[in-house]
Amino acid sequence: MRQLLSGVLAALSLVAALGFRRFAKRSGDRFFDYFTAAFLLLAANGVALGLATPNAERSLPLYALRLAAFTLILVAIWDKNRS
């Protein structure tokens, strides 16, 4: 069940990344490029979780992937709202 849910997480993150990429091409806004990169990292995290052992989600490399993705989202919001 864990592998199935990790696969669903990876697939849906990839779909979101493709949607944000389409918005980025259409609008030319960097905001969507940041979100594309963040969701690609989350998709990679889902694949890694599916291939790892059950307790691996607490490991440093997987935590670093999630941290990088959420940091990119925060950077996108900051970049969009700066004067």
Residue pairs with C-beta under 8 A, 6 or more apart in sequence:
2 49
2 50
2 54
3 50
6 46
6 47
6 49
6 50
7 46
7 47
7 50
8 46
9 42
9 43
9 45
9 46
9 49
10 43
10 44
10 45
10 46
10 47
10 50
11 43
11 46
13 39
13 40
13 42
13 43
13 45
13 46
14 39
14 40
14 43
16 35
16 39
17 35
17 36
17 39
17 40
17 43
20 32
20 33
20 35
20 36
20 39
21 32
21 36
23 29
23 32
24 30
24 32
24 33
24 36
30 76
30 79
31 76
31 79
31 80
34 72
34 73
34 75
34 76
34 79
35 72
35 73
35 76
37 72
38 69
38 70
38 72
38 73
38 76
39 69
41 65
41 66
41 68
41 69
41 72
42 65
42 66
42 69
44 65
45 62
45 65
45 66
45 69
48 56
48 61
48 62
48 65
49 56
49 57
49 62
52 59
52 62
56 62
